[in-house]
Amino acid sequence: MHQDFKRIFSFKHLIFNYLKFRFIDLWLLLLLAPLALSAQGTRSLTVESIALEGNNRTRAYVIKNYLDLAEGDQITEVDIKAARMRLENTGFFKNVELLIKPGTERGNAALTVQVEENSRILFDFQSGYNELDGWYIHPLGVRFDNIFGRGNYLSYHLVIGDRIAGAELEYVRPYIFGSEYDFEAMIYGYQRDFVHFVSRTRFKQNVEQNGLMLRVSGNSGLARYFSLAYFARSADADSSLTLASDDSTLIDAPVYLSSFSGINNIQSLILTFTTDTRDSKLYPTSGWWGSIALEESALPERDGFDFTKLTVDVRRYQTIYKQLVAAFRLKWGRVSEEAPFYEKFYLGGPNSLRGYQDRRLTPAGYAANKTLGSAEIRFPLSGRIKDPTRFTGVLFYDAGYAWNEPDSWELKNLELGLGYGVRFRLPIVGIVRMDFAYPVPEYEFRFHLSLGHTF
């Protein structure tokens, strides 16, 4: 009887231990499964060879530069997806496929890149905005991609906008000398309208600007944060102002503007640091964008008219609840008092501080100093549209100050504006922006219409 009891007890103990270890194995499996799945996506292989197919015109080194992979590199599935995206973003190809086959040894991979090339000539329509010119479009544009299969671009655009008209001829050569730098050259000619308020009356002044721009910018690694540009340009400012509401009414430019009337030749060197961690350029919901630009300029024909310009622009995007996104921006700029008015800052309007007439908050002769802060809450306006970013709303609050003297920043001079708006994305044109804004504390309604997000 005692022996039978011991056998029964041992048998139960054996079953208990077996089940206990099975449960432990199950829990370990559940805990380690995510790690195992993620490990599959990060499993690395060694590139044994790279073969190209379909590149009838494109040189092999062009594809390999954008591919940014070489024989002997360790690659993962993430690397393959990134390489494919880089090739697709060139605009050279209708279709891109990256195929992985087993190599001659275990752990090696043979990579085959299959491409279908685009046509050489593309008609290019673009739209956008900037703080200086307001909205603009390129109604006629021609782009020659991948000239002679060397991975370069040549484009010509007519420019028509709110305060600008002109033309641009641009050449871009990515990966110069096989490095991580791109080279860009542009010849341009613009007619720009600058708004001035004289005795509270709104006038316009035409400035003709022509120039050459040469720029080197990084595309990968540490170099991607930096660019260096050289500008050689001339500016010809009219000696008279035109009444904004009546082009036939002219007055002589005030002294603070007439001192820079006529042709002035300017040479500039601009060093820019830029970082971008946004999850989307079209409608970011997280990440940072920041830029610091230092410009050193000279007017060779005017002794003592050298000037320095520094601009800092920082933006933050963050999802705060479901599809509700908060966006913040802080911009600061300073330029030497000796700079011409068309090289200085302005404040007020749809692309600056909303709720005020365009450039209404700008001091006479434009500003040597500027601060601008904006906060927005962005949200979709329709749950039925497949892409909710096509029709969105925004609540905003702007604060800014543009001044010449004194040198110190004064809180009492800060101008405020708030309001709400809608954005809807149209084919070809892009994002159309309508803002219903109010200055603080006057709260006199003003409607703004422009293109693109404010930031």
C-alpha positions as a Python dict, from the first residue, in 0.01 Angstrom:
ca = {
    (1, 'M'): (0, 0, 0),
    (2, 'H'): (279, 236, 92),
    (3, 'Q'): (470, 152, -228),
    (4, 'D'): (158, 211, -436),
    (5, 'F'): (110, 548, -274),
    (6, 'K'): (472, 645, -351),
    (7, 'R'): (429, 542, -714),
    (8, 'I'): (108, 743, -744),
    (9, 'F'): (271, 1042, -578),
    (10, 'S'): (579, 1019, -804),
    (11, 'F'): (358, 992, -1110),
    (12, 'K'): (159, 1302, -1009),
    (13, 'H'): (480, 1486, -932),
    (14, 'L'): (616, 1394, -1273),
    (15, 'I'): (301, 1521, -1447),
    (16, 'F'): (308, 1841, -1241),
    (17, 'N'): (671, 1912, -1331),
    (18, 'Y'): (603, 1838, -1695),
    (19, 'L'): (306, 2079, -1707),
    (20, 'K'): (499, 2339, -1511),
    (21, 'F'): (786, 2337, -1758),
    (22, 'R'): (544, 2341, -2052),
    (23, 'F'): (382, 2655, -1908),
    (24, 'I'): (724, 2812, -1860),
    (25, 'D'): (814, 2728, -2219),
    (26, 'L'): (485, 2881, -2336),
    (27, 'W'): (544, 3203, -2144),
    (28, 'L'): (900, 3225, -2274),
    (29, 'L'): (769, 3172, -2626),
    (30, 'L'): (516, 3454, -2582),
    (31, 'L'): (777, 3686, -2436),
    (32, 'L'): (1043, 3612, -2695),
    (33, 'A'): (813, 3602, -3000),
    (34, 'P'): (824, 3981, -3060),
    (35, 'L'): (1201, 3976, -3031),
    (36, 'A'): (1221, 3686, -3273),
    (37, 'L'): (993, 3863, -3522),
    (38, 'S'): (1189, 4186, -3497),
    (39, 'A'): (1513, 3991, -3536),
    (40, 'Q'): (1387, 3857, -3867),
    (41, 'G'): (1345, 4217, -3991),
    (42, 'T'): (1694, 4308, -3869),
    (43, 'R'): (1875, 3991, -3977),
    (44, 'S'): (2176, 4101, -4176),
    (45, 'L'): (2329, 3954, -4488),
    (46, 'T'): (2653, 4035, -4663),
    (47, 'V'): (2623, 4180, -5013),
    (48, 'E'): (2822, 3947, -5236),
    (49, 'S'): (2738, 4109, -5569),
    (50, 'I'): (2521, 4383, -5722),
    (51, 'A'): (2369, 4342, -6067),
    (52, 'L'): (2175, 4609, -6258),
    (53, 'E'): (1898, 4548, -6509),
    (54, 'G'): (1692, 4787, -6724),
    (55, 'N'): (1929, 5084, -6712),
    (56, 'N'): (1953, 5143, -7085),
    (57, 'R'): (2044, 5510, -7039),
    (58, 'T'): (2139, 5556, -6675),
    (59, 'R'): (2504, 5502, -6590),
    (60, 'A'): (2574, 5225, -6339),
    (61, 'Y'): (2755, 5456, -6097),
    (62, 'V'): (2448, 5682, -6078),
    (63, 'I'): (2228, 5397, -5956),
    (64, 'K'): (2492, 5275, -5713),
    (65, 'N'): (2536, 5626, -5570),
    (66, 'Y'): (2167, 5651, -5490),
    (67, 'L'): (2158, 5287, -5379),
    (68, 'D'): (2428, 5369, -5121),
    (69, 'L'): (2515, 5000, -5094),
    (70, 'A'): (2838, 4828, -5193),
    (71, 'E'): (2977, 4477, -5210),
    (72, 'G'): (3080, 4362, -4863),
    (73, 'D'): (2816, 4573, -4683),
    (74, 'Q'): (2593, 4422, -4418),
    (75, 'I'): (2228, 4481, -4513),
    (76, 'T'): (1887, 4420, -4356),
    (77, 'E'): (1532, 4437, -4487),
    (78, 'V'): (1518, 4796, -4359),
    (79, 'D'): (1826, 4885, -4566),
    (80, 'I'): (1670, 4736, -4878),
    (81, 'K'): (1350, 4937, -4835),
    (82, 'A'): (1547, 5257, -4778),
    (83, 'A'): (1763, 5196, -5087),
    (84, 'R'): (1457, 5136, -5300),
    (85, 'M'): (1297, 5457, -5174),
    (86, 'R'): (1609, 5658, -5258),
    (87, 'L'): (1600, 5531, -5616),
    (88, 'E'): (1226, 5596, -5650),
    (89, 'N'): (1265, 5951, -5517),
    (90, 'T'): (1510, 6044, -5792),
    (91, 'G'): (1225, 6066, -6043),
    (92, 'F'): (1443, 5887, -6300),
    (93, 'F'): (1245, 5563, -6293),
    (94, 'K'): (886, 5451, -6343),
    (95, 'N'): (946, 5137, -6139),
    (96, 'V'): (1220, 5006, -5909),
    (97, 'E'): (1260, 4652, -5776),
    (98, 'L'): (1536, 4519, -5550),
    (99, 'L'): (1567, 4138, -5551),
    (100, 'I'): (1768, 3933, -5303),
    (101, 'K'): (1901, 3591, -5398),
    (102, 'P'): (2122, 3351, -5199),
    (103, 'G'): (2495, 3403, -5250),
    (104, 'T'): (2761, 3140, -5303),
    (105, 'E'): (2814, 3112, -4928),
    (106, 'R'): (2578, 3101, -4634),
    (107, 'G'): (2499, 3452, -4505),
    (108, 'N'): (2579, 3612, -4841),
    (109, 'A'): (2328, 3770, -5078),
    (110, 'A'): (2327, 3857, -5447),
    (111, 'L'): (2142, 4185, -5502),
    (112, 'T'): (1970, 4256, -5834),
    (113, 'V'): (1840, 4606, -5907),
    (114, 'Q'): (1570, 4622, -6175),
    (115, 'V'): (1465, 4966, -6302),
    (116, 'E'): (1227, 5099, -6565),
    (117, 'E'): (1344, 5441, -6684),
    (118, 'N'): (1125, 5750, -6723),
    (119, 'S'): (1110, 5971, -7029),
    (120, 'R'): (1382, 6236, -7055),
    (121, 'I'): (1156, 6544, -7072),
    (122, 'L'): (887, 6624, -6815),
    (123, 'F'): (648, 6916, -6795),
    (124, 'D'): (660, 7044, -6443),
    (125, 'F'): (390, 7245, -6261),
    (126, 'Q'): (467, 7359, -5909),
    (127, 'S'): (313, 7582, -5645),
    (128, 'G'): (413, 7705, -5303),
    (129, 'Y'): (477, 8008, -5088),
    (130, 'N'): (747, 8182, -4889),
    (131, 'E'): (744, 8464, -4639),
    (132, 'L'): (894, 8718, -4879),
    (133, 'D'): (687, 8658, -5192),
    (134, 'G'): (363, 8511, -5059),
    (135, 'W'): (212, 8241, -5282),
    (136, 'Y'): (355, 8158, -5624),
    (137, 'I'): (307, 7910, -5907),
    (138, 'H'): (520, 7780, -6190),
    (139, 'P'): (260, 7772, -6470),
    (140, 'L'): (516, 7663, -6727),
    (141, 'G'): (803, 7438, -6636),
    (142, 'V'): (1019, 7197, -6831),
    (143, 'R'): (1255, 6952, -6663),
    (144, 'F'): (1519, 6739, -6829),
    (145, 'D'): (1602, 6447, -6599),
    (146, 'N'): (1904, 6224, -6605),
    (147, 'I'): (2082, 6408, -6888),
    (148, 'F'): (2315, 6171, -7077),
    (149, 'G'): (2236, 5916, -6806),
    (150, 'R'): (2458, 6094, -6554),
    (151, 'G'): (2190, 6151, -6290),
    (152, 'N'): (2163, 6530, -6326),
    (153, 'Y'): (1869, 6768, -6369),
    (154, 'L'): (1811, 7075, -6583),
    (155, 'S'): (1490, 7271, -6540),
    (156, 'Y'): (1333, 7597, -6652),
    (157, 'H'): (1039, 7763, -6475),
    (158, 'L'): (829, 8072, -6518),
    (159, 'V'): (735, 8217, -6181),
    (160, 'I'): (412, 8408, -6116),
    (161, 'G'): (293, 8497, -5769),
    (162, 'D'): (143, 8735, -5521),
    (163, 'R'): (446, 8967, -5520),
    (164, 'I'): (683, 8809, -5771),
    (165, 'A'): (721, 8743, -6143),
    (166, 'G'): (1023, 8604, -6323),
    (167, 'A'): (1205, 8297, -6447),
    (168, 'E'): (1461, 8041, -6323),
    (169, 'L'): (1709, 7815, -6499),
    (170, 'E'): (1845, 7549, -6264),
    (171, 'Y'): (2102, 7270, -6293),
    (172, 'V'): (2152, 7002, -6025),
    (173, 'R'): (2430, 6744, -6018),
    (174, 'P'): (2385, 6497, -5728),
    (175, 'Y'): (2681, 6310, -5580),
    (176, 'I'): (2952, 6529, -5735),
    (177, 'F'): (3273, 6331, -5781),
    (178, 'G'): (3097, 6031, -5624),
    (179, 'S'): (3085, 6208, -5287),
    (180, 'E'): (2795, 6269, -5047),
    (181, 'Y'): (2747, 6623, -5180),
    (182, 'D'): (2509, 6765, -5441),
    (183, 'F'): (2591, 7064, -5661),
    (184, 'E'): (2329, 7315, -5772),
    (185, 'A'): (2357, 7618, -6001),
    (186, 'M'): (2074, 7860, -6079),
    (187, 'I'): (2038, 8173, -6291),
    (188, 'Y'): (1730, 8378, -6207),
    (189, 'G'): (1556, 8705, -6279),
    (190, 'Y'): (1268, 8839, -6068),
    (191, 'Q'): (1045, 9143, -6039),
    (192, 'R'): (944, 9181, -5674),
    (193, 'D'): (695, 9417, -5510),
    (194, 'F'): (785, 9545, -5164),
    (195, 'V'): (504, 9691, -4957),
    (196, 'H'): (558, 10011, -4756),
    (197, 'F'): (326, 10213, -4534),
    (198, 'V'): (386, 10588, -4559),
    (199, 'S'): (163, 10794, -4327),
    (200, 'R'): (-55, 10483, -4290),
    (201, 'T'): (-110, 10468, -4667),
    (202, 'R'): (-10, 10150, -4848),
    (203, 'F'): (244, 10180, -5132),
    (204, 'K'): (440, 9936, -5348),
    (205, 'Q'): (799, 9957, -5469),
    (206, 'N'): (933, 9746, -5751),
    (207, 'V'): (1276, 9586, -5716),
    (208, 'E'): (1431, 9401, -6010),
    (209, 'Q'): (1666, 9124, -5898),
    (210, 'N'): (1892, 8913, -6119),
    (211, 'G'): (2161, 8676, -6009),
    (212, 'L'): (2360, 8356, -6002),
    (213, 'M'): (2350, 8102, -5722),
    (214, 'L'): (2599, 7818, -5666),
    (215, 'R'): (2534, 7575, -5384),
    (216, 'V'): (2688, 7258, -5242),
    (217, 'S'): (2473, 7058, -4999),
    (218, 'G'): (2510, 6719, -4831),
    (219, 'N'): (2275, 6432, -4907),
    (220, 'S'): (2382, 6165, -4656),
    (221, 'G'): (2580, 6111, -4339),
    (222, 'L'): (2687, 6412, -4135),
    (223, 'A'): (2707, 6621, -4453),
    (224, 'R'): (2328, 6611, -4503),
    (225, 'Y'): (2285, 6873, -4230),
    (226, 'F'): (2490, 7141, -4407),
    (227, 'S'): (2490, 7350, -4722),
    (228, 'L'): (2709, 7633, -4849),
    (229, 'A'): (2582, 7877, -5113),
    (230, 'Y'): (2736, 8167, -5305),
    (231, 'F'): (2515, 8441, -5452),
    (232, 'A'): (2619, 8709, -5699),
    (233, 'R'): (2318, 8928, -5764),
    (234, 'S'): (2210, 9276, -5859),
    (235, 'A'): (1909, 9465, -5726),
    (236, 'D'): (1756, 9765, -5902),
    (237, 'A'): (1502, 9945, -5678),
    (238, 'D'): (1267, 10206, -5823),
    (239, 'S'): (1315, 10561, -5696),
    (240, 'S'): (937, 10608, -5669),
    (241, 'L'): (653, 10433, -5489),
    (242, 'T'): (317, 10339, -5640),
    (243, 'L'): (-8, 10369, -5451),
    (244, 'A'): (-126, 10012, -5391),
    (245, 'S'): (-485, 10092, -5487),
    (246, 'D'): (-396, 10305, -5791),
    (247, 'D'): (-91, 10226, -6008),
    (248, 'S'): (-106, 10570, -6170),
    (249, 'T'): (-35, 10754, -5845),
    (250, 'L'): (337, 10792, -5773),
    (251, 'I'): (540, 10954, -5497),
    (252, 'D'): (914, 10986, -5448),
    (253, 'A'): (1065, 10724, -5223),
    (254, 'P'): (1144, 10847, -4870),
    (255, 'V'): (1511, 10899, -4782),
    (256, 'Y'): (1538, 10570, -4592),
    (257, 'L'): (1441, 10391, -4918),
    (258, 'S'): (1589, 10619, -5184),
    (259, 'S'): (1942, 10566, -5048),
    (260, 'F'): (1927, 10219, -5205),
    (261, 'S'): (1750, 10318, -5528),
    (262, 'G'): (1919, 10220, -5851),
    (263, 'I'): (2144, 9922, -5913),
    (264, 'N'): (2333, 9765, -5623),
    (265, 'N'): (2552, 9458, -5675),
    (266, 'I'): (2565, 9218, -5382),
    (267, 'Q'): (2780, 8914, -5316),
    (268, 'S'): (2685, 8670, -5040),
    (269, 'L'): (2810, 8353, -4880),
    (270, 'I'): (2545, 8157, -4686),
    (271, 'L'): (2618, 7865, -4453),
    (272, 'T'): (2307, 7672, -4348),
    (273, 'F'): (2252, 7396, -4094),
    (274, 'T'): (1924, 7205, -4135),
    (275, 'T'): (1777, 6905, -3955),
    (276, 'D'): (1450, 6728, -4028),
    (277, 'T'): (1301, 6442, -3826),
    (278, 'R'): (938, 6493, -3936),
    (279, 'D'): (740, 6180, -4018),
    (280, 'S'): (586, 6358, -4320),
    (281, 'K'): (663, 6674, -4514),
    (282, 'L'): (304, 6714, -4632),
    (283, 'Y'): (127, 6678, -4297),
    (284, 'P'): (373, 6609, -4014),
    (285, 'T'): (235, 6455, -3696),
    (286, 'S'): (564, 6418, -3507),
    (287, 'G'): (923, 6528, -3524),
    (288, 'W'): (1136, 6842, -3550),
    (289, 'W'): (1247, 7073, -3828),
    (290, 'G'): (1518, 7330, -3765),
    (291, 'S'): (1741, 7565, -3959),
    (292, 'I'): (2023, 7808, -3876),
    (293, 'A'): (2146, 8027, -4163),
    (294, 'L'): (2445, 8262, -4143),
    (295, 'E'): (2492, 8504, -4433),
    (296, 'E'): (2790, 8729, -4495),
    (297, 'S'): (2727, 8986, -4769),
    (298, 'A'): (2909, 9276, -4929),
    (299, 'L'): (2831, 9557, -5173),
    (300, 'P'): (3169, 9583, -5349),
    (301, 'E'): (3086, 9921, -5503),
    (302, 'R'): (2996, 10072, -5164),
    (303, 'D'): (3267, 10085, -4902),
    (304, 'G'): (3146, 10003, -4554),
    (305, 'F'): (2821, 9841, -4668),
    (306, 'D'): (2908, 9486, -4568),
    (307, 'F'): (2640, 9318, -4360),
    (308, 'T'): (2576, 8998, -4164),
    (309, 'K'): (2243, 8816, -4139),
    (310, 'L'): (2157, 8536, -3897),
    (311, 'T'): (1825, 8348, -3902),
    (312, 'V'): (1710, 8069, -3667),
    (313, 'D'): (1389, 7874, -3736),
    (314, 'V'): (1273, 7585, -3513),
    (315, 'R'): (950, 7383, -3555),
    (316, 'R'): (798, 7100, -3352),
    (317, 'Y'): (511, 6865, -3440),
    (318, 'Q'): (341, 6630, -3194),
    (319, 'T'): (26, 6417, -3195),
    (320, 'I'): (-162, 6494, -2873),
    (321, 'Y'): (-473, 6276, -2915),
    (322, 'K'): (-566, 6044, -3202),
    (323, 'Q'): (-559, 6268, -3513),
    (324, 'L'): (-519, 6593, -3318),
    (325, 'V'): (-176, 6744, -3391),
    (326, 'A'): (-1, 7033, -3218),
    (327, 'A'): (250, 7238, -3420),
    (328, 'F'): (485, 7504, -3281),
    (329, 'R'): (725, 7744, -3445),
    (330, 'L'): (980, 7996, -3321),
    (331, 'K'): (1173, 8216, -3564),
    (332, 'W'): (1436, 8477, -3485),
    (333, 'G'): (1639, 8693, -3721),
    (334, 'R'): (1894, 8972, -3707),
    (335, 'V'): (2068, 9165, -3983),
    (336, 'S'): (2303, 9461, -3984),
    (337, 'E'): (2145, 9806, -3997),
    (338, 'E'): (2356, 9878, -4308),
    (339, 'A'): (2171, 9617, -4515),
    (340, 'P'): (1939, 9737, -4796),
    (341, 'F'): (1568, 9727, -4710),
    (342, 'Y'): (1512, 9433, -4948),
    (343, 'E'): (1755, 9224, -4740),
    (344, 'K'): (1577, 9292, -4409),
    (345, 'F'): (1275, 9143, -4232),
    (346, 'Y'): (904, 9223, -4233),
    (347, 'L'): (606, 9128, -4017),
    (348, 'G'): (233, 9090, -4074),
    (349, 'G'): (18, 8903, -4322),
    (350, 'P'): (-88, 8549, -4417),
    (351, 'N'): (267, 8408, -4423),
    (352, 'S'): (387, 8590, -4114),
    (353, 'L'): (167, 8722, -3830),
    (354, 'R'): (-197, 8662, -3920),
    (355, 'G'): (-474, 8908, -3839),
    (356, 'Y'): (-291, 9206, -3988),
    (357, 'Q'): (-253, 9357, -4333),
    (358, 'D'): (46, 9228, -4527),
    (359, 'R'): (365, 9381, -4376),
    (360, 'R'): (160, 9626, -4171),
    (361, 'L'): (371, 9563, -3858),
    (362, 'T'): (700, 9637, -4035),
    (363, 'P'): (893, 9951, -3933),
    (364, 'A'): (985, 10211, -4198),
    (365, 'G'): (1265, 10079, -4416),
    (366, 'Y'): (1201, 9723, -4295),
    (367, 'A'): (1337, 9561, -3978),
    (368, 'A'): (1685, 9466, -3868),
    (369, 'N'): (1542, 9238, -3596),
    (370, 'K'): (1251, 8999, -3589),
    (371, 'T'): (1093, 8739, -3362),
    (372, 'L'): (790, 8532, -3455),
    (373, 'G'): (619, 8253, -3265),
    (374, 'S'): (320, 8044, -3373),
    (375, 'A'): (115, 7763, -3221),
    (376, 'E'): (-143, 7559, -3412),
    (377, 'I'): (-382, 7274, -3335),
    (378, 'R'): (-450, 7078, -3655),
    (379, 'F'): (-725, 6822, -3710),
    (380, 'P'): (-914, 6648, -3996),
    (381, 'L'): (-1254, 6794, -4085),
    (382, 'S'): (-1402, 6481, -4240),
    (383, 'G'): (-1410, 6120, -4131),
    (384, 'R'): (-1544, 6002, -4466),
    (385, 'I'): (-1246, 6103, -4678),
    (386, 'K'): (-1000, 5817, -4716),
    (387, 'D'): (-704, 6048, -4666),
    (388, 'P'): (-803, 6276, -4375),
    (389, 'T'): (-516, 6520, -4448),
    (390, 'R'): (-692, 6633, -4768),
    (391, 'F'): (-938, 6848, -4570),
    (392, 'T'): (-821, 6980, -4235),
    (393, 'G'): (-889, 7255, -3986),
    (394, 'V'): (-662, 7458, -3763),
    (395, 'L'): (-677, 7683, -3456),
    (396, 'F'): (-381, 7922, -3435),
    (397, 'Y'): (-217, 8186, -3219),
    (398, 'D'): (67, 8407, -3350),
    (399, 'A'): (295, 8649, -3167),
    (400, 'G'): (568, 8862, -3322),
    (401, 'Y'): (777, 9175, -3310),
    (402, 'A'): (989, 9343, -3580),
    (403, 'W'): (1207, 9642, -3492),
    (404, 'N'): (1521, 9845, -3561),
    (405, 'E'): (1588, 10032, -3238),
    (406, 'P'): (1646, 9979, -2953),
    (407, 'D'): (1869, 9674, -2979),
    (408, 'S'): (1693, 9504, -2687),
    (409, 'W'): (1372, 9301, -2720),
    (410, 'E'): (1073, 9456, -2542),
    (411, 'L'): (772, 9248, -2439),
    (412, 'K'): (535, 9546, -2449),
    (413, 'N'): (587, 9575, -2826),
    (414, 'L'): (480, 9217, -2899),
    (415, 'E'): (193, 9197, -3150),
    (416, 'L'): (-65, 8916, -3124),
    (417, 'G'): (-311, 8746, -3356),
    (418, 'L'): (-539, 8446, -3334),
    (419, 'G'): (-805, 8267, -3534),
    (420, 'Y'): (-904, 7953, -3718),
    (421, 'G'): (-870, 7821, -4071),
    (422, 'V'): (-920, 7540, -4318),
    (423, 'R'): (-681, 7368, -4559),
    (424, 'F'): (-775, 7150, -4854),
    (425, 'R'): (-542, 6977, -5093),
    (426, 'L'): (-613, 7001, -5465),
    (427, 'P'): (-450, 6813, -5753),
    (428, 'I'): (-156, 7001, -5911),
    (429, 'V'): (-217, 7319, -5706),
    (430, 'G'): (-141, 7160, -5369),
    (431, 'I'): (-264, 7287, -5031),
    (432, 'V'): (-498, 7588, -5040),
    (433, 'R'): (-505, 7775, -4709),
    (434, 'M'): (-785, 8000, -4580),
    (435, 'D'): (-741, 8172, -4245),
    (436, 'F'): (-998, 8374, -4052),
    (437, 'A'): (-784, 8587, -3824),
    (438, 'Y'): (-822, 8854, -3558),
    (439, 'P'): (-560, 9093, -3419),
    (440, 'V'): (-541, 9117, -3040),
    (441, 'P'): (-692, 9313, -2870),
    (442, 'E'): (-875, 9490, -3155),
    (443, 'Y'): (-1037, 9168, -3289),
    (444, 'E'): (-1106, 9322, -3631),
    (445, 'F'): (-1169, 9030, -3866),
    (446, 'R'): (-927, 8974, -4156),
    (447, 'F'): (-939, 8697, -4416),
    (448, 'H'): (-614, 8547, -4553),
    (449, 'L'): (-583, 8325, -4861),
    (450, 'S'): (-258, 8153, -4955),
    (451, 'L'): (-95, 7820, -5042),
    (452, 'G'): (65, 7559, -4818),
    (453, 'H'): (84, 7538, -4441),
    (454, 'T'): (222, 7842, -4261),
    (455, 'F'): (501, 7616, -4134),
}
